[in-house]
Amino acid sequence: MDENLERLIRELGEAINEAINESEEIHQAMERIRASGADVMLILEATIAFKEKPVADKEEERPKFRDISIEQRLAEISNEDRQFLKSLNIKFDTDE
């Protein structure tokens, strides 16, 4: 793996960690657990997978993540990912 890709992956990991650390919802949920008398520690494991794109694909301008609608993002979630998220009690508006 080239150094640039390694750096970008490291930046992604740091961004994920920062987002979790700054999440008010996560902080509040952990505080509620502590208030119930339990100690809590959050340990997450992330797997980052990627594949090289053909050169022609690299030339296309892709929209920024924030410009993609929620509906488009949800449409791209696989059934396996949906099942995993449901096991974490994460629900979608389209769930019954």
Sequence and secondary structure as in RCSB ss.txt:
>XXXX:A:sequence
MDENLERLIRELGEAINEAINESEEIHQAMERIRASGADVMLILEATIAFKEKPVADKEEERPKFRDISIEQRLA
EISNEDRQFLKSLNIKFDTDE
>XXXX:A:secstr
  HHHHHHHHHHHHHHHHHHHH HHHHHHHHHHHHTT                 HHHHTS    GGGS HHHHHH
T  HHHHHHHHHTT   TT  
